Amino acid sequence: SGLRKGFEFEREVSLRTEDGDTLRPDVIVYLPDKRDLIIDAKTSLVAYERYVNAEEEIKKESYLKSHLDSVKAHVNVLHQKNYERLKEVQTLDFIFMFMPIEGALAVALEHDSSIYDEAFKKKILLVGPATLLVAMRAVENVWKHERQNQNAKEIARRAGAMYDKFVGFSEDLVKISRQIDSIQGSFNAARNKLSDGKGNLVRQVEQLKELGAQTSKTIPKEIIKDKA
């Protein structure tokens, strides 16, 4: 049906009840929102096999009755297990009682339709291979929809995180730009004092050179703006 063991279902997991008892359902199918579906598949089909293979009508009737009694007995046993007591499992309203041979279920319901109704009253659904497969594919579709929703949420989360990072990066760029502007202003003010206007520092040290100060280097042209 597309469900994966270890992800959407587990087999034969020993679980404890609130009373300290141990139950071991055949299959636990996990559903979204932490809900679980239990499948019991321990139905005895010995009487059914004898019924199918019997040639004498009297024996067939006897084996049929045994088969019906076996199904009813297992419904009662399953009802008495009361899986709702499990601490680790959040069961749905119904337990699936799986009969692996479709004909076995069909024969039972054909000769005693009350079996299904009595099981239903005890919150047990009788299912064969075809019915179970349909149900499990429905569960798989639910999970597929859930994964799509989770992916959409993850995309939205990552997009939000990326947007927040971008905003933070933009704010840092604005701070850096302001700092650069401040540094540029300070640099321009210092350069003006160095080389602009009459009596600037460049002009004064150049006059020292003109007066005969011994020098080995020349002021860069980029610094000299006004010697006048």
C-alpha positions as CSV (number, residue, x, y, z in Angstrom):
1,S,0.0,0.0,0.0
2,G,3.1,2.3,0.1
3,L,3.4,2.4,3.9
4,R,7.0,2.0,5.2
5,K,8.0,-0.2,8.1
6,G,9.6,1.8,10.8
7,F,7.9,5.0,9.6
8,E,4.2,4.5,9.0
9,F,3.8,1.1,10.7
10,E,5.5,-1.4,13.0
11,R,5.0,-5.2,13.5
12,E,4.7,-7.2,16.7
13,V,5.7,-4.4,19.1
14,S,5.4,-5.4,22.8
15,L,3.6,-2.6,24.7
16,R,2.6,-2.1,28.3
17,T,-0.9,-1.2,29.5
18,E,-1.8,1.1,32.4
19,D,-2.3,-2.0,34.5
20,G,1.1,-3.4,33.8
21,D,0.0,-6.0,31.3
22,T,1.9,-6.7,28.1
23,L,0.1,-6.7,24.7
24,R,1.6,-7.4,21.4
25,P,-0.6,-6.3,18.5
26,D,0.4,-7.7,15.1
27,V,0.6,-4.3,13.4
28,I,0.4,-0.7,14.5
29,V,-0.2,1.7,11.8
30,Y,0.7,5.3,12.6
31,L,-1.5,8.2,11.5
32,P,-0.9,11.9,11.6
33,D,-1.7,13.8,14.8
34,K,-0.3,10.9,16.9
35,R,-3.2,8.6,16.2
36,D,-2.7,4.8,15.8
37,L,-4.5,2.0,14.1
38,I,-4.2,-1.6,15.4
39,I,-4.5,-4.6,13.2
40,D,-4.9,-8.1,14.7
41,A,-4.2,-11.0,12.3
42,K,-4.3,-14.0,14.6
43,T,-7.6,-15.4,13.3
44,S,-7.7,-19.2,13.2
45,L,-8.7,-20.6,9.8
46,V,-8.3,-24.3,10.6
47,A,-12.1,-25.0,10.6
48,Y,-12.5,-23.0,7.4
49,E,-9.8,-25.1,5.6
50,R,-11.6,-28.3,6.7
51,Y,-14.9,-26.8,5.5
52,V,-13.5,-26.1,2.1
53,N,-11.9,-29.5,1.7
54,A,-14.7,-31.6,3.2
55,E,-16.7,-33.7,0.7
56,E,-19.6,-34.9,2.9
57,E,-22.3,-32.3,3.5
58,I,-22.7,-33.3,7.2
59,K,-19.0,-32.6,7.8
60,K,-19.1,-29.4,5.9
61,E,-21.9,-28.1,8.1
62,S,-20.0,-29.2,11.2
63,Y,-16.8,-27.4,10.0
64,L,-18.8,-24.3,9.0
65,K,-20.3,-24.1,12.5
66,S,-16.8,-24.5,14.0
67,H,-15.6,-21.7,11.6
68,L,-18.4,-19.4,12.7
69,D,-17.8,-20.1,16.3
70,S,-14.0,-19.5,15.9
71,V,-14.6,-16.1,14.3
72,K,-17.0,-15.1,17.1
73,A,-14.6,-16.4,19.8
74,H,-11.8,-14.4,18.3
75,V,-13.9,-11.2,18.2
76,N,-14.6,-11.7,21.9
77,V,-10.9,-12.3,22.7
78,L,-9.9,-9.3,20.8
79,H,-12.6,-7.2,22.5
80,Q,-11.3,-8.3,26.0
81,K,-7.8,-7.3,25.2
82,N,-9.0,-3.7,25.3
83,Y,-6.1,-2.1,23.4
84,E,-7.3,1.3,24.5
85,R,-5.4,0.6,27.8
86,L,-2.0,0.8,26.0
87,K,0.0,3.7,27.3
88,E,2.2,4.3,24.2
89,V,-0.7,4.0,21.7
90,Q,-3.4,6.5,20.9
91,T,-5.9,4.1,19.2
92,L,-8.7,5.0,16.9
93,D,-12.2,4.0,17.7
94,F,-12.0,0.7,15.9
95,I,-9.6,-2.3,15.8
96,F,-9.1,-4.1,12.5
97,M,-9.5,-7.9,12.8
98,F,-7.8,-9.2,9.7
99,M,-8.7,-12.5,8.1
100,P,-6.0,-13.3,5.5
101,I,-8.3,-15.4,3.2
102,E,-11.1,-13.4,1.6
103,G,-13.3,-16.4,1.2
104,A,-13.1,-17.2,5.0
105,L,-14.6,-13.8,5.8
106,A,-17.2,-14.0,3.0
107,V,-18.4,-17.5,4.1
108,A,-18.7,-16.3,7.7
109,L,-20.7,-13.2,6.8
110,E,-22.8,-15.1,4.3
111,H,-24.0,-17.7,6.8
112,D,-24.2,-15.4,9.8
113,S,-24.4,-11.7,9.1
114,S,-24.8,-10.9,12.8
115,I,-21.1,-11.6,13.2
116,Y,-20.2,-8.3,11.6
117,D,-22.8,-6.3,13.6
118,E,-21.7,-7.8,16.9
119,A,-18.1,-7.1,16.1
120,F,-18.9,-3.5,15.1
121,K,-20.7,-3.0,18.4
122,K,-17.5,-4.0,20.1
123,K,-15.5,-1.5,18.0
124,I,-14.0,-4.2,15.8
125,L,-14.0,-4.1,12.0
126,L,-13.7,-7.4,10.2
127,V,-11.5,-7.0,7.1
128,G,-10.1,-9.3,4.4
129,P,-7.1,-8.6,2.1
130,A,-9.0,-6.4,-0.3
131,T,-10.7,-4.3,2.4
132,L,-7.5,-3.9,4.3
133,L,-5.5,-2.9,1.3
134,V,-8.1,-0.2,0.5
135,A,-7.9,1.1,4.1
136,M,-4.1,1.1,4.1
137,R,-4.0,3.0,0.8
138,A,-6.3,5.6,2.3
139,V,-3.9,5.9,5.2
140,E,-1.0,6.3,2.7
141,N,-2.9,9.1,1.0
142,V,-3.4,10.8,4.3
143,W,0.4,10.6,5.0
144,K,1.1,11.8,1.5
145,H,-1.1,14.9,2.1
146,E,0.5,15.3,5.6
147,R,4.0,15.2,4.1
148,Q,3.0,17.8,1.5
149,N,1.7,20.0,4.3
150,Q,4.9,19.5,6.3
151,N,7.0,20.4,3.2
152,A,5.0,23.5,2.6
153,K,5.5,24.5,6.3
154,E,9.2,23.8,6.0
155,I,9.5,25.9,2.8
156,A,7.6,28.7,4.6
157,R,9.9,28.4,7.6
158,R,13.1,28.5,5.5
159,A,11.8,31.3,3.4
160,G,11.1,33.3,6.6
161,A,14.5,32.5,8.0
162,M,16.1,33.6,4.7
163,Y,14.1,36.8,4.7
164,D,15.2,37.6,8.3
165,K,18.8,36.9,7.4
166,F,18.5,39.2,4.3
167,V,17.0,42.0,6.5
168,G,19.9,41.6,9.0
169,F,22.4,41.7,6.1
170,S,20.8,44.8,4.7
171,E,20.9,46.5,8.1
172,D,24.6,45.7,8.4
173,L,25.2,47.2,5.0
174,V,23.4,50.4,6.0
175,K,25.6,50.6,9.1
176,I,28.7,50.0,7.2
177,S,27.7,52.6,4.6
178,R,27.1,55.2,7.4
179,Q,30.5,54.4,8.9
180,I,32.2,54.8,5.6
181,D,30.4,58.1,5.0
182,S,31.6,59.2,8.5
183,I,35.1,58.1,7.9
184,Q,35.1,59.8,4.5
185,G,33.9,63.0,6.1
186,S,36.6,62.8,8.7
187,F,39.2,62.0,6.0
188,N,38.1,65.0,3.9
189,A,38.3,67.3,6.9
190,A,41.8,66.1,7.8
191,R,42.9,66.4,4.1
192,N,41.6,70.0,3.9
193,K,43.6,70.9,7.0
194,L,46.6,69.2,5.4
195,S,46.6,70.7,1.9
196,D,43.8,73.2,1.3
197,G,43.9,77.0,1.6
198,K,46.7,79.4,2.4
199,G,48.9,78.5,5.3
200,N,48.0,74.8,5.1
201,L,50.4,72.3,6.6
202,V,51.7,71.2,3.1
203,R,52.5,74.8,2.2
204,Q,54.3,75.4,5.5
205,V,56.5,72.3,5.3
206,E,57.3,73.1,1.6
207,Q,58.4,76.6,2.7
208,L,60.8,74.9,5.1
209,K,62.3,73.1,2.2
210,E,62.5,76.3,0.2
211,L,64.4,77.9,3.2
212,G,67.1,75.2,2.9
213,A,65.8,72.3,5.0
214,Q,67.7,69.2,4.0
215,T,65.2,66.6,2.7
216,S,65.5,63.3,0.7
217,K,61.8,62.8,-0.1
218,T,59.0,64.7,-1.9
219,I,55.4,65.2,-0.8
220,P,53.1,63.1,-3.1
221,K,51.3,65.1,-5.7
222,E,47.9,63.8,-4.6
223,I,48.4,65.6,-1.3
224,I,49.5,68.9,-2.8
225,K,46.4,70.8,-3.9
226,D,47.3,74.4,-3.1
227,K,50.8,75.8,-2.5
228,A,49.8,79.3,-3.0
